[in-house]
Amino acid sequence: MTRRLLLALGLILAALLAVPQGASADDKMKVAASFSILGDMVKQVGGDRVDVVTFVGPNGDAHVYEPTPADAKALSESKILFINGLGLEGWMTRLENSSGFKGKVVTASTGVNPRKMVEDEKTITDPHAWQSLANGKIYAANIRDALIAADPAGKATYEANAKKFIDGMTAMEANVKAAVAKMPPERRKIITTHDAFGYFGSAYGMEFIAPEGVSTESEASAQDVAKIITQIKKEHIPAVFLENVTDKRLLERIGAESGARIGGTLYSDALTDEKGAAPSYLDMMRHNVKQLAAALTS
Ligand SMILES: [Zn+2]
């Protein structure tokens, strides 16, 4: 054998060995998630076995979204569609119908205790259940069970990943409770643009007041804004918080007119990209409680 032939054989061997041992992209189960927070949860539980496409991306508003033809194509190739439910994704039926999706729809919030409220004399459901870590654990368990049902060979992986994720939420829950315990009770009241933190507030003992309702679809009226400014002054509400998914000008105005300080930005309905402060669900919870603690713990 010539030296050149040996070299060629060596290169072929090296190339063969370089093929990763794990599942290749084509072997992975394709699944879809409606928005970034849920997409991260599915990635945490699915790990290397799933390829997750997320429709509403980083800093995007999941209440209002215009699906694209690329979304329809991605959905048609997916085996499972994970949605939040509780009325969050009003645009999803249209996307499902236009994609010809034949897979299974899994509502990640199934089993949470929905928060009901009256808005403009109508009883509505608050969709932001993920803002309580106890609910996050329910989401993770639902995701795990759906992945196992669709891909039984991955059972051990999904169970181990879900356990690790849920353990992380339990640890974060202790952090959040400890941080809130350090805030003076009279300061545990803040303003956000839209009403996205009701589950967080009732789980951890804080009050969130918002000029916009639980959806970003309706704008705050001049009356709502005036009422909140009066309330901030009367109740000495210390801080207003911006959100990554809403226009910050409204809250900046309320802050300026009421004297409440701007406490920072909270991540309510969307994660950031990889370079931002909240690229994952647990990062989001960590960031939010840190911002709240910094503004409210005197
Ligand atoms: Zn929202």
Boltz pocket constraint, residues with backbone or C-beta under 6 A from the ligand:
constraints:
  - pocket:
      binder: B
      contacts: [[A, 63], [A, 128], [A, 194], [A, 195], [A, 196], [A, 214], [A, 215], [A, 216], [A, 268], [A, 269]]
      max_distance: 6.0
